[in-house]
Amino acid sequence: MANFHHGITAQELTQGLMPMRNANISVIGLVATSVDADPIMYPADTPVLLTGITKDHLVKAGQRGTLSASLQAIRDIYNPTVVVLRVTDAADVDVLDELLTCQTRLGVTPKILGAPLIDTPAIVHKLVSIAQRRRAFVYASPRRDDGTLITDLAKIAAYRDQFGARELHLIENEWGQPVGAPLPFLGEVLTPVDVGSIYPPMFSAIDPDNSNDYFIAENVANPTIYEYFKVDGIDVRNKISGAYNYGFIADTDIKLVQGRDGFEGEGGYMCVFELENGRVKTYIQGKPNHLIEIKYIPEFSKYKPEVSSQDSTGSVNSDGSIRFYI
């Protein structure tokens, strides 16, 4: 089994005073483009330290490129220390060597490296080589040389095999980003979560010893068990059994993203279960104004789902899956 390490390596003193130092594993190294960014705030091909992302940083990031959207997406979730490297040519991998000078120039070493939307194979190879020298980690999407996403699972696995290094965390399908939504940054939530609701009353057999890898809500007598979710036609699969894509992805060192505007770790658009008059009431929590599709596992369900009259946008397909807008 591969010996993965993603964290802090520490050396402890056995004598004398032990100084307290802040760990810099949360420092992000962001490679981005912007042709209209403020050249003083973000000089071209030069790393810049942001100890916090302010409104001024966002305004001066410009709008023609990936820089502004990436910074905004980070700030919506957290306000960490970020080293920004604004590149003038996304195809020039040699300029990424500037990230190696951060400790000398800025006093910090980025440990989380990413180039959202421009992470071509050449860029990823270069970032991985930098990560190996700085004990950092690279987060990237599987792309072709022209920057288009690779969506076939077998090809994604083959793409990961091109990188022998452990310092790469490959993200499948760009975190299920809905069509037309703002540019993502490595799967971070872009806006606060709004809640829409659909009520598919569904009775399901319980796995008594929890021997199967289905998601079952705790403390619910008749939990709902779903096969997958789709948002605007994009697959944001729920974690279920190894018979589906999750099992394939899990064995290929590729991260199956399951935390899009929901409860990270269990489903892209997660459900909240409640009992109401002996029936299961299910809320779908996620980003508003998108078409949602859910499908149940028939062998574990006594009845096909029904759409409550409270949701006029919902409909049940012939296969039992539900389509609705939130």
Backbone as numpy.savetxt, mean C-alpha at the origin, in Angstrom:
# Nx Ny Nz CAx CAy CAz Cx Cy Cz
15.57 -21.22 4.76 14.72 -20.02 4.76 15.60 -18.78 4.76
15.20 -17.78 3.96 16.00 -16.57 3.86 16.02 -15.83 5.19
17.16 -15.23 5.48 17.32 -14.51 6.73 17.04 -13.03 6.50
15.77 -12.64 6.64 15.37 -11.27 6.38 15.62 -10.39 7.60
15.99 -9.16 7.34 16.18 -8.20 8.43 15.60 -6.87 8.00
14.65 -6.38 8.77 14.06 -5.08 8.47 13.81 -4.38 9.80
14.79 -3.65 10.26 14.65 -3.01 11.56 15.94 -2.36 11.99
16.25 -2.44 13.27 17.41 -1.77 13.83 18.49 -2.79 14.16
19.71 -2.52 13.74 20.86 -3.29 14.18 21.61 -2.44 15.20
21.77 -2.94 16.40 22.36 -2.15 17.48 23.61 -2.83 18.01
24.55 -2.01 18.45 25.75 -2.49 19.13 25.74 -1.92 20.54
25.75 -2.78 21.53 25.65 -2.35 22.92 27.04 -2.27 23.55
27.25 -1.20 24.29 28.51 -1.03 25.01 28.47 -1.83 26.31
29.59 -2.39 26.66 29.67 -3.17 27.90 30.34 -2.39 29.02
30.85 -1.20 28.70 31.49 -0.38 29.73 31.36 1.09 29.36
31.48 1.94 30.35 31.37 3.36 30.11 29.93 3.82 29.98
29.76 5.08 29.59 28.44 5.67 29.44 27.83 5.24 28.11
26.53 5.00 28.14 25.81 4.61 26.93 24.99 5.80 26.44
25.36 6.41 25.32 24.62 7.57 24.82 23.26 7.15 24.26
22.28 8.06 24.36 20.96 7.83 23.79 20.89 8.52 22.43
20.55 7.75 21.41 20.46 8.30 20.06 19.10 7.94 19.45
18.59 8.83 18.63 17.35 8.56 17.93 17.62 7.65 16.74
16.80 6.62 16.58 16.92 5.75 15.41 16.30 6.44 14.20
16.94 6.30 13.05 16.45 7.00 11.87 15.82 6.04 10.87
15.22 4.96 11.37 14.62 3.99 10.44 13.35 4.53 9.81
12.80 5.64 10.32 11.57 6.18 9.76 11.82 7.30 8.75
13.07 7.60 8.45 13.38 8.65 7.49 13.11 8.14 6.08
12.28 8.85 5.34 11.91 8.45 3.99 12.82 9.13 2.98
13.30 8.36 2.03 14.02 8.91 0.90 13.12 8.89 -0.32
12.61 10.04 -0.71 11.62 10.16 -1.78 12.26 10.67 -3.05
12.21 9.86 -4.09 12.68 10.27 -5.41 11.45 10.65 -6.23
11.41 11.88 -6.71 10.20 12.36 -7.38 10.58 13.34 -8.49
9.57 13.65 -9.30 9.75 14.60 -10.40 8.82 15.79 -10.21
9.23 16.94 -10.70 8.38 18.13 -10.74 9.10 19.19 -11.54
8.53 19.52 -12.69 9.19 20.50 -13.56 8.90 21.93 -13.13
7.87 22.12 -12.29 7.53 23.48 -11.88 7.72 23.70 -10.38
8.54 22.87 -9.74 8.81 23.06 -8.32 9.71 24.27 -8.10
9.63 24.84 -6.91 10.48 25.97 -6.57 11.94 25.52 -6.56
12.79 26.11 -7.40 14.18 25.64 -7.50 15.01 25.93 -6.26
14.55 26.85 -5.41 15.29 27.13 -4.18 14.91 26.12 -3.10
13.62 25.84 -2.98 13.17 24.85 -2.01 13.60 23.44 -2.40
13.47 23.14 -3.70 13.80 21.80 -4.19 14.78 21.91 -5.36
16.05 22.16 -5.09 17.03 22.23 -6.18 17.13 20.91 -6.91
17.32 20.98 -8.20 17.34 19.78 -9.03 18.51 18.88 -8.67
18.23 17.58 -8.63 19.24 16.54 -8.43 20.06 16.75 -7.16
19.42 17.30 -6.14 20.09 17.56 -4.87 19.17 17.14 -3.73
19.63 16.32 -2.80 18.77 15.91 -1.69 18.47 17.08 -0.76
17.21 17.16 -0.34 16.74 18.24 0.53 16.08 17.60 1.75
16.39 18.11 2.93 15.84 17.57 4.16 14.59 18.34 4.57
13.49 17.61 4.78 12.26 18.17 5.33 12.02 17.50 6.67
12.14 18.25 7.75 11.90 17.67 9.08 10.42 17.59 9.40
9.61 18.10 8.54 8.16 18.02 8.63 7.60 18.62 7.36
6.49 18.09 6.87 5.91 18.57 5.62 4.90 19.67 5.94
5.21 20.89 5.54 4.35 22.03 5.80 3.57 22.40 4.54
2.62 23.32 4.71 1.85 23.80 3.56 2.76 24.47 2.55
3.76 25.17 3.03 4.71 25.83 2.14 5.46 24.81 1.30
5.84 23.69 1.91 6.52 22.63 1.16 5.63 22.10 0.04
4.34 21.97 0.32 3.41 21.44 -0.68 3.18 22.43 -1.81
3.03 23.69 -1.46 2.79 24.71 -2.48 3.98 24.82 -3.42
5.18 24.80 -2.86 6.38 24.97 -3.68 6.82 23.69 -4.38
6.09 22.59 -4.15 6.43 21.33 -4.83 5.95 21.31 -6.27
5.10 22.27 -6.65 4.59 22.30 -8.01 3.49 21.28 -8.22
2.99 21.23 -9.44 1.89 20.33 -9.77 2.20 19.41 -10.94
3.25 19.67 -11.66 3.57 18.90 -12.87 4.64 17.86 -12.54
4.20 16.79 -11.93 5.11 15.71 -11.55 4.54 14.93 -10.39
5.36 14.10 -9.80 4.91 13.22 -8.71 5.21 13.78 -7.32
5.96 14.86 -7.23 6.44 15.34 -5.94 5.30 15.82 -5.03
4.45 16.69 -5.54 3.40 17.27 -4.71 2.44 16.21 -4.18
1.96 15.34 -5.06 1.01 14.31 -4.64 1.64 13.35 -3.65
2.91 13.04 -3.83 3.59 12.13 -2.91 3.72 12.74 -1.52
4.14 14.00 -1.46 4.26 14.67 -0.17 2.91 14.81 0.52
1.88 15.14 -0.26 0.55 15.28 0.33 0.05 13.96 0.89
0.30 12.87 0.16 -0.14 11.56 0.63 0.56 11.16 1.91
1.84 11.47 2.02 2.57 11.17 3.26 2.00 12.00 4.41
1.80 13.27 4.16 1.34 14.18 5.21 -0.06 13.83 5.70
-0.89 13.25 4.84 -2.25 12.88 5.24 -2.24 11.81 6.32
-1.18 11.02 6.37 -1.11 9.94 7.33 -0.19 10.28 8.49
0.97 10.81 8.17 1.98 11.04 9.19 2.87 12.16 8.69
3.64 12.74 9.57 4.52 13.84 9.18 5.95 13.50 9.57
6.57 12.57 8.86 7.91 12.12 9.23 8.99 13.02 8.63
10.22 12.66 8.91 11.35 13.31 8.25 11.49 12.72 6.85
11.60 13.59 5.86 11.67 13.16 4.47 12.87 13.81 3.79
13.62 13.00 3.09 14.67 13.52 2.21 14.13 13.46 0.79
14.00 14.61 0.16 13.44 14.71 -1.19 14.57 14.85 -2.19
14.56 13.99 -3.18 15.50 14.11 -4.30 14.67 14.35 -5.55
14.61 15.61 -5.98 13.85 15.95 -7.19 14.75 15.76 -8.40
14.40 14.80 -9.23 15.22 14.48 -10.39 14.63 15.16 -11.61
15.51 15.62 -12.48 15.06 16.27 -13.71 14.83 15.26 -14.81
15.50 14.13 -14.74 15.34 13.08 -15.74 15.11 11.77 -15.01
13.89 11.25 -15.10 13.55 10.02 -14.38 14.30 8.81 -14.90
14.90 8.92 -16.07 15.65 7.81 -16.63 17.12 7.82 -16.23
17.56 8.89 -15.58 18.96 9.01 -15.17 19.13 8.37 -13.80
19.63 7.14 -13.78 19.76 6.43 -12.51 20.99 6.88 -11.72
21.97 7.45 -12.39 23.20 7.83 -11.70 22.96 8.94 -10.68
21.96 9.78 -10.92 21.70 10.88 -9.99 21.23 10.36 -8.64
20.76 9.12 -8.59 20.31 8.55 -7.32 21.46 8.35 -6.34
22.68 8.36 -6.83 23.84 8.25 -5.93 23.90 9.40 -4.95
23.18 10.48 -5.24 23.14 11.61 -4.31 22.55 11.19 -2.97
21.75 10.14 -2.95 21.19 9.66 -1.68 22.27 9.12 -0.75
23.40 8.74 -1.32 24.51 8.24 -0.49 25.20 9.37 0.27
24.95 10.59 -0.13 25.62 11.74 0.51 24.77 12.35 1.63
23.61 11.79 1.91 22.69 12.41 2.86 23.28 12.53 4.27
23.98 11.50 4.71 24.53 11.55 6.06 25.53 12.69 6.20
26.35 12.88 5.18 27.34 13.95 5.22 26.70 15.32 5.06
25.76 15.42 4.12 25.15 16.72 3.83 24.09 17.13 4.85
23.24 16.15 5.22 22.04 16.47 5.98 22.04 15.94 7.40
22.93 15.00 7.69 22.99 14.43 9.03 22.02 13.29 9.28
21.32 12.84 8.24 20.41 11.70 8.37 20.65 10.75 7.20
20.23 9.50 7.41 20.33 8.49 6.35 18.94 7.94 6.08
18.39 8.15 4.89 17.07 7.60 4.59 17.09 6.07 4.64
16.09 5.51 5.31 15.99 4.06 5.44 14.82 3.48 4.65
13.91 4.34 4.23 12.75 3.89 3.44 12.85 4.58 2.09
13.18 3.83 1.06 13.45 4.41 -0.25 12.31 4.07 -1.21
11.89 5.06 -1.99 10.84 4.83 -2.97 10.85 5.90 -4.04
10.39 5.52 -5.23 10.25 6.44 -6.34 8.87 6.23 -6.95
7.81 6.70 -6.29 6.45 6.38 -6.73 6.17 6.80 -8.17
5.61 5.85 -8.91 5.18 6.04 -10.29 6.33 6.13 -11.29
7.56 6.24 -10.83 8.70 6.26 -11.75 9.67 5.13 -11.42
9.21 4.14 -10.66 10.08 3.05 -10.22 10.20 1.98 -11.29
10.88 2.34 -12.38 11.17 1.40 -13.45 12.22 0.39 -12.97
12.42 -0.71 -13.71 13.44 -1.68 -13.28 14.81 -1.07 -13.05
15.21 -0.15 -13.91 16.53 0.48 -13.74 16.60 1.28 -12.45
15.54 2.02 -12.16 15.49 2.81 -10.92 15.52 1.89 -9.71
14.74 0.81 -9.76 14.67 -0.11 -8.63 16.02 -0.77 -8.38
16.68 -1.21 -9.44 18.01 -1.82 -9.28 18.97 -0.84 -8.59
18.92 0.41 -8.99 19.81 1.39 -8.40 19.46 1.64 -6.94
18.17 1.75 -6.64 17.76 1.97 -5.25 18.14 0.79 -4.37
18.02 -0.42 -4.90 18.39 -1.60 -4.13 19.88 -1.59 -3.80
20.70 -1.20 -4.77 22.14 -1.14 -4.52 22.47 -0.10 -3.45
21.73 1.01 -3.44 21.92 2.03 -2.41 21.46 1.50 -1.06
20.33 0.81 -1.05 19.79 0.26 0.20 20.76 -0.74 0.82
21.43 -1.53 0.01 22.39 -2.50 0.53 23.55 -1.80 1.23
23.94 -0.66 0.73 25.07 0.06 1.31 24.68 0.88 2.53
23.40 1.15 2.69 22.95 2.00 3.79 22.00 1.27 4.74
21.90 -0.03 4.61 20.98 -0.82 5.45 19.57 -0.24 5.41
19.13 0.05 4.21 17.80 0.61 4.00 16.91 -0.43 3.32
15.70 -0.01 2.96 14.75 -0.91 2.32 14.03 -0.15 1.22
13.79 -0.84 0.12 13.16 -0.22 -1.05 11.74 -0.75 -1.20
10.80 0.15 -1.45 9.41 -0.22 -1.73 9.11 0.19 -3.16
8.68 -0.77 -3.97 8.48 -0.49 -5.39 7.34 -1.32 -5.94
6.81 -0.87 -7.08 5.78 -1.61 -7.81 6.42 -2.32 -8.99
5.84 -3.45 -9.43 6.39 -4.17 -10.58 6.05 -3.44 -11.88
7.06 -2.96 -12.57 6.83 -2.21 -13.80 7.73 -2.72 -14.93
7.29 -2.42 -16.13 8.11 -2.68 -17.31 9.06 -1.50 -17.52
9.92 -1.63 -18.51 10.89 -0.57 -18.76 10.23 0.76 -19.12
9.03 0.68 -19.72 8.34 1.92 -20.09 7.51 2.50 -18.95
7.55 1.85 -17.77 6.85 2.37 -16.61 5.46 1.83 -16.40
4.93 1.04 -17.33 3.60 0.47 -17.15 3.64 -0.66 -16.13
2.53 -0.81 -15.40 2.47 -1.82 -14.36 2.37 -3.23 -14.94
3.00 -4.17 -14.27 2.84 -5.59 -14.57 1.72 -6.10 -13.68
0.68 -6.67 -14.29 -0.49 -7.12 -13.53 -0.63 -8.63 -13.48
-0.02 -9.35 -14.40 -0.10 -10.81 -14.37 0.72 -11.35 -13.20
0.09 -12.21 -12.40 0.75 -12.66 -11.18 2.02 -13.44 -11.45
2.00 -14.31 -12.45 3.20 -15.08 -12.77 4.34 -14.16 -13.21
4.00 -13.13 -13.98 5.02 -12.20 -14.44 5.54 -11.34 -13.28
4.66 -11.04 -12.32 5.11 -10.29 -11.14 6.13 -11.11 -10.36
5.83 -12.40 -10.19 6.76 -13.27 -9.47 8.08 -13.37 -10.22
8.01 -13.46 -11.55 9.24 -13.53 -12.34 10.03 -12.22 -12.23
9.31 -11.12 -12.15 9.97 -9.82 -11.99 10.72 -9.76 -10.66
10.10 -10.25 -9.62 10.76 -10.25 -8.30 12.02 -11.11 -8.31
11.99 -12.19 -9.10 13.15 -13.08 -9.16 14.36 -12.42 -9.81
14.14 -11.30 -10.51 15.27 -10.59 -11.11 16.15 -9.93 -10.05
15.61 -9.77 -8.85 16.33 -9.09 -7.78 16.71 -10.11 -6.72
17.98 -10.37 -6.61 18.42 -11.33 -5.61 18.51 -10.74 -4.21
18.44 -9.42 -4.11 18.63 -8.75 -2.82 17.38 -8.88 -1.96
17.61 -8.92 -0.66 16.50 -8.98 0.28 15.93 -7.60 0.58
16.61 -6.55 0.15 16.23 -5.19 0.52 15.09 -4.62 -0.31
14.42 -5.44 -1.09 13.31 -4.97 -1.93 11.99 -5.52 -1.42
11.04 -4.62 -1.21 9.67 -4.99 -0.83 8.80 -4.65 -2.02
8.43 -5.66 -2.80 7.67 -5.44 -4.03 6.18 -5.38 -3.71
5.52 -4.36 -4.22 4.11 -4.13 -3.96 3.31 -4.46 -5.21
2.36 -5.35 -5.07 1.58 -5.79 -6.21 0.47 -4.80 -6.53
0.38 -4.44 -7.81 -0.75 -3.69 -8.36 -0.94 -2.31 -7.74
0.13 -1.69 -7.32 0.08 -0.30 -6.89 -1.00 -0.07 -5.84
-1.18 -1.02 -4.94 -2.07 -0.88 -3.80 -3.52 -0.67 -4.18
-3.96 -1.24 -5.31 -5.36 -1.17 -5.68 -5.89 0.23 -5.85
-5.06 1.11 -6.38 -5.46 2.50 -6.53 -6.62 2.62 -7.51
-7.76 3.19 -7.11 -8.90 3.34 -8.02 -8.56 4.20 -9.22
-9.22 3.92 -10.35 -8.99 4.68 -11.56 -9.39 6.13 -11.36
-8.53 7.05 -11.77 -8.85 8.45 -11.67 -8.59 9.08 -10.32
-8.15 8.29 -9.35 -7.89 8.84 -8.03 -6.55 9.58 -8.04
-6.30 10.43 -7.05 -5.01 11.12 -6.99 -3.85 10.14 -6.93
-2.68 10.61 -7.32 -1.52 9.74 -7.35 -1.21 9.20 -5.96
-0.90 7.91 -5.84 -0.63 7.34 -4.52 0.84 7.45 -4.15
1.13 7.30 -2.89 2.51 7.11 -2.46 2.60 5.83 -1.66
3.01 4.77 -2.30 3.30 3.52 -1.62 2.15 3.06 -0.73
0.94 3.24 -1.21 -0.20 2.67 -0.52 -0.74 3.44 0.64
-0.26 4.63 0.93 -0.79 5.38 2.04 -2.19 5.90 1.70
-3.04 6.01 2.70 -4.39 6.51 2.50 -4.33 7.98 2.11
-5.10 8.36 1.09 -5.01 9.71 0.57 -5.92 10.69 1.30
-7.07 10.23 1.79 -8.02 11.10 2.46 -8.60 10.37 3.66
-9.20 11.11 4.60 -9.86 10.42 5.72 -10.95 9.49 5.21
-11.14 8.40 5.92 -12.09 7.39 5.48 -13.52 7.86 5.70
-14.34 7.77 4.66 -15.77 7.97 4.79 -16.45 6.62 4.71
-17.63 6.53 5.26 -18.30 5.23 5.35 -19.58 5.26 4.54
-19.72 4.31 3.64 -20.98 4.06 2.97 -21.45 2.70 3.43
-22.69 2.37 3.21 -23.18 1.11 3.78 -23.99 0.33 2.77
-23.92 -0.96 2.90 -24.72 -1.92 2.14 -25.08 -3.02 3.12
-26.24 -3.59 2.99 -26.70 -4.55 3.99 -27.01 -5.88 3.31
-26.02 -6.74 3.07 -26.31 -8.04 2.50 -26.52 -9.08 3.59
-27.74 -9.34 4.02 -27.94 -10.35 5.04 -27.51 -11.71 4.51
-26.64 -12.35 5.20 -26.04 -13.57 4.69 -25.73 -14.49 5.86
-26.23 -15.73 5.81 -25.92 -16.71 6.83 -24.84 -17.63 6.30
-23.83 -17.84 7.11 -22.69 -18.64 6.69 -22.37 -19.69 7.73
-21.94 -20.84 7.26 -21.49 -21.87 8.19 -20.19 -21.41 8.85
-20.05 -21.71 10.11 -18.86 -21.31 10.85 -17.83 -22.42 10.79
-16.61 -22.04 10.62 -15.50 -22.98 10.70 -15.19 -23.18 12.18
-15.66 -24.26 12.82 -15.63 -24.34 14.29 -14.24 -24.30 14.89
-13.26 -24.90 14.23 -11.92 -24.92 14.81 -10.98 -23.93 14.14
-11.57 -23.08 13.27 -10.78 -22.05 12.58 -9.60 -22.66 11.83
-9.85 -23.80 11.21 -8.78 -24.51 10.51 -8.54 -23.96 9.11
-9.52 -23.24 8.56 -9.36 -22.67 7.23 -8.92 -21.22 7.33
-8.27 -20.76 6.29 -7.73 -19.41 6.29 -8.75 -18.42 5.73
-9.94 -18.41 6.31 -10.94 -17.44 5.94 -10.95 -16.32 6.97
-11.40 -15.16 6.54 -11.57 -14.09 7.52 -12.94 -14.25 8.16
-12.97 -14.45 9.47 -14.21 -14.62 10.21 -14.24 -13.58 11.32
-15.28 -12.77 11.34 -15.38 -11.74 12.37 -15.59 -12.38 13.72
-14.88 -11.89 14.72 -14.99 -12.45 16.06 -16.30 -12.04 16.71
-16.77 -12.89 17.60 -17.96 -12.60 18.41 -19.22 -12.41 17.58
-19.27 -13.02 16.43 -20.47 -12.97 15.59 -20.91 -14.39 15.33
-22.17 -14.67 15.60 -22.65 -16.05 15.49 -22.69 -16.53 14.05
-23.05 -15.65 13.13 -23.16 -16.03 11.72 -22.36 -15.06 10.86
-21.06 -15.21 10.82 -20.24 -14.22 10.12 -20.40 -14.30 8.61
-20.16 -13.18 7.99 -20.14 -13.12 6.54 -18.74 -13.45 6.05
-18.65 -14.29 5.03 -17.35 -14.67 4.49 -17.34 -14.30 3.01
-16.42 -13.41 2.63 -16.37 -12.91 1.26 -15.22 -13.55 0.49
-15.40 -13.61 -0.82 -14.36 -14.16 -1.69 -13.41 -13.07 -2.17
-13.92 -11.93 -2.61 -13.04 -10.85 -3.01 -13.82 -9.54 -3.05
-13.09 -8.47 -3.17 -13.67 -7.16 -3.40 -13.13 -6.62 -4.71
-13.94 -5.78 -5.36 -13.44 -5.00 -6.47 -13.88 -3.56 -6.28
-13.00 -2.64 -6.66 -13.31 -1.23 -6.59 -13.04 -0.63 -7.96
-14.10 -0.10 -8.58 -13.98 0.42 -9.94 -13.36 -0.60 -10.88
-13.69 -1.86 -10.66 -13.18 -2.92 -11.52 -11.79 -3.38 -11.19
-11.12 -2.75 -10.21 -9.76 -3.14 -9.83 -9.83 -4.10 -8.66
-9.10 -5.18 -8.76 -9.12 -6.22 -7.74 -8.39 -5.75 -6.49
-9.10 -5.68 -5.38 -8.47 -5.41 -4.08 -8.83 -6.57 -3.17
-8.24 -7.70 -3.44 -8.65 -8.97 -2.85 -8.58 -8.98 -1.34
-9.54 -9.65 -0.76 -9.53 -9.89 0.67 -8.66 -11.09 0.96
-8.14 -11.14 2.16 -7.36 -12.31 2.57 -8.32 -13.46 2.86
-8.24 -14.52 2.06 -9.08 -15.68 2.33 -8.22 -16.92 2.34
-8.35 -17.77 1.35 -7.64 -19.04 1.41 -6.53 -19.10 0.37
-5.63 -20.06 0.55 -4.54 -20.24 -0.39 -4.98 -20.68 -1.76
-6.26 -21.02 -1.91 -6.76 -21.44 -3.22 -6.85 -20.27 -4.19
-6.77 -19.05 -3.67 -6.88 -17.88 -4.51 -5.52 -17.21 -4.61
-5.50 -16.00 -5.14 -4.24 -15.34 -5.44 -3.39 -15.06 -4.21
-4.03 -14.94 -3.05 -3.26 -14.60 -1.85 -2.17 -15.63 -1.59
-2.53 -16.92 -1.71 -1.56 -17.97 -1.45 -0.40 -17.93 -2.43
-0.71 -17.62 -3.69 0.34 -17.54 -4.70 1.28 -16.39 -4.39
0.72 -15.24 -4.07 1.53 -14.07 -3.79 2.39 -14.29 -2.55
1.83 -14.93 -1.53 2.53 -15.06 -0.25 3.81 -15.87 -0.38
3.89 -16.72 -1.38 5.06 -17.57 -1.55 6.11 -16.97 -2.48
5.91 -15.75 -2.94 6.81 -15.19 -3.94 7.46 -13.88 -3.51
7.52 -13.63 -2.21 8.16 -12.42 -1.70 7.54 -11.14 -2.24
6.25 -11.19 -2.53 5.54 -10.02 -3.02 4.45 -9.67 -2.02
4.30 -8.41 -1.72 3.30 -7.98 -0.76 1.95 -7.84 -1.44
0.96 -8.61 -0.99 -0.41 -8.41 -1.46 -1.03 -7.33 -0.59
-1.33 -6.23 -1.18 -1.82 -5.10 -0.42 -3.24 -5.35 0.02
-3.50 -5.13 1.31 -4.82 -5.40 1.84 -5.32 -4.26 2.69
-4.74 -3.08 2.58 -5.11 -2.02 3.50 -5.53 -0.73 2.83
-6.36 -0.80 1.81 -6.75 0.42 1.11 -7.98 1.04 1.76
-7.80 2.10 2.51 -8.90 2.81 3.15 -9.72 1.93 4.06
-9.17 0.87 4.59 -9.91 -0.01 5.49 -9.03 -0.41 6.65
-9.27 -1.57 7.21 -8.46 -2.05 8.31 -7.29 -2.84 7.73
-6.11 -2.29 7.79 -4.96 -2.90 7.14 -4.67 -4.26 7.75
-4.37 -5.22 6.90 -4.02 -6.55 7.36 -5.09 -7.58 7.11
-6.33 -7.15 6.89 -7.39 -8.13 6.66 -8.14 -7.90 5.36
-8.24 -6.70 4.86 -8.95 -6.53 3.60 -8.82 -5.13 3.06
-8.81 -5.03 1.72 -8.68 -3.73 1.12 -9.85 -2.82 1.50
-11.05 -3.32 1.42 -12.22 -2.61 1.90 -12.87 -3.52 2.93
-12.62 -3.25 4.19 -12.99 -4.19 5.24 -14.44 -3.97 5.67
-14.98 -5.01 6.29 -16.36 -5.01 6.74 -16.44 -4.89 8.25
-17.51 -4.29 8.72 -17.82 -4.27 10.14 -19.11 -5.06 10.32
-19.07 -6.06 11.19 -20.19 -6.98 11.33 -21.00 -6.67 12.58
-22.31 -6.70 12.45 -23.19 -6.54 13.59 -24.36 -7.52 13.44
-24.94 -7.88 14.56 -26.14 -8.71 14.55 -27.37 -7.82 14.71
-28.34 -8.03 13.86 -29.57 -7.25 13.94 -30.74 -8.17 13.68
-31.54 -8.42 14.71 -32.70 -9.30 14.59 -32.31 -10.68 14.07
-31.18 -11.17 14.55 -30.75 -12.50 14.17 -30.11 -12.59 12.81
-29.93 -11.47 12.14 -29.32 -11.47 10.82 -28.03 -10.67 10.87
-27.18 -10.92 9.92 -25.89 -10.23 9.89 -26.03 -8.96 9.06
-25.73 -7.84 9.69 -25.72 -6.57 8.99 -24.26 -6.20 8.72
-23.94 -5.93 7.49 -22.55 -5.71 7.10 -22.37 -4.32 6.53
-21.44 -3.59 7.09 -21.08 -2.28 6.56 -19.81 -2.44 5.73
-19.80 -1.84 4.57 -18.58 -1.80 3.77 -17.96 -0.42 3.98
-16.75 -0.41 4.48 -16.08 0.86 4.76 -15.03 1.11 3.70
-15.04 2.29 3.10 -14.05 2.57 2.08 -14.18 3.97 1.53
-13.50 4.22 0.45 -13.47 5.53 -0.17 -14.80 5.79 -0.87
-15.39 6.98 -0.74 -16.71 7.22 -1.32 -16.65 7.43 -2.83
-17.83 7.37 -3.45 -18.00 7.66 -4.87 -17.26 6.68 -5.77
-17.29 5.41 -5.39 -16.68 4.38 -6.22 -17.60 3.17 -6.29
-17.49 2.45 -7.38 -18.27 1.24 -7.57 -17.60 0.08 -6.83
-18.33 -0.55 -5.94 -17.81 -1.65 -5.13 -18.46 -2.95 -5.57
-17.69 -4.01 -5.65 -18.22 -5.34 -5.92 -17.71 -6.30 -4.85
-18.62 -7.04 -4.26 -18.24 -8.07 -3.30 -18.87 -9.38 -3.72
-18.22 -10.46 -3.39 -18.71 -11.78 -3.77 -18.52 -12.73 -2.60
-19.55 -13.47 -2.29 -19.49 -14.36 -1.14 -19.03 -15.74 -1.58
-18.65 -16.58 -0.62 -18.22 -17.94 -0.89 -19.45 -18.85 -0.75
-19.98 -19.36 -1.84 -21.28 -20.05 -1.78 -21.28 -21.29 -0.91
-20.17 -22.02 -0.85 -20.17 -23.25 -0.07 -20.27 -22.99 1.43
-20.09 -21.75 1.83 -20.20 -21.41 3.24 -21.42 -20.53 3.53
-22.29 -20.38 2.56 -23.43 -19.48 2.73 -24.73 -20.23 2.47
-25.68 -20.06 3.35 -26.97 -20.73 3.20 -27.87 -20.00 2.21
-27.73 -18.69 2.11 -28.57 -17.89 1.24 -27.70 -16.93 0.44
-28.19 -16.59 -0.75 -27.51 -15.56 -1.51 -27.73 -14.20 -0.84
-26.80 -13.27 -1.03 -26.97 -11.96 -0.41 -28.19 -11.22 -0.97
-28.73 -10.36 -0.18 -29.81 -9.47 -0.59 -29.37 -8.04 -0.34
-29.89 -7.15 -1.16 -29.57 -5.74 -0.98 -30.74 -5.07 -0.27
-30.44 -4.38 0.80 -31.47 -3.71 1.57 -32.06 -2.56 0.78
-33.32 -2.26 1.04 -33.97 -1.12 0.39 -33.35 0.20 0.81
-32.53 0.15 1.86 -31.88 1.38 2.32 -30.79 1.83 1.35
-30.41 0.96 0.43 -29.36 1.31 -0.53 -29.93 1.15 -1.93
-30.35 2.25 -2.53 -30.99 2.20 -3.84 -30.01 1.94 -4.96
-28.70 2.05 -4.70 -27.71 1.86 -5.76 -27.27 0.41 -5.88
-27.69 -0.44 -4.96 -27.18 -1.80 -4.94 -27.95 -2.73 -5.86
-27.28 -3.77 -6.33 -27.91 -4.81 -7.12 -27.16 -6.11 -6.91
-27.89 -7.22 -7.05 -27.29 -8.54 -6.90 -27.15 -9.16 -8.28
-25.95 -9.58 -8.63 -25.71 -10.22 -9.91 -26.16 -11.67 -9.87
-26.20 -12.31 -11.04 -26.66 -13.69 -11.12 -25.75 -14.64 -10.36
-24.49 -14.30 -10.20 -23.56 -15.16 -9.47 -23.59 -14.90 -7.97
-24.47 -14.01 -7.53 -24.57 -13.73 -6.11 -23.70 -12.58 -5.64
-22.88 -12.05 -6.52 -22.05 -10.92 -6.11 -22.89 -9.64 -6.09
-22.44 -8.69 -5.31 -23.18 -7.45 -5.10 -22.39 -6.29 -5.69
-23.10 -5.44 -6.42 -22.50 -4.22 -6.96 -23.24 -3.03 -6.36
-22.50 -2.05 -5.90 -23.14 -0.87 -5.34 -22.14 0.27 -5.31
-22.66 1.47 -5.18 -21.83 2.66 -5.07 -21.85 3.16 -3.63
-20.70 3.65 -3.19 -20.66 4.30 -1.88 -20.15 5.72 -2.08
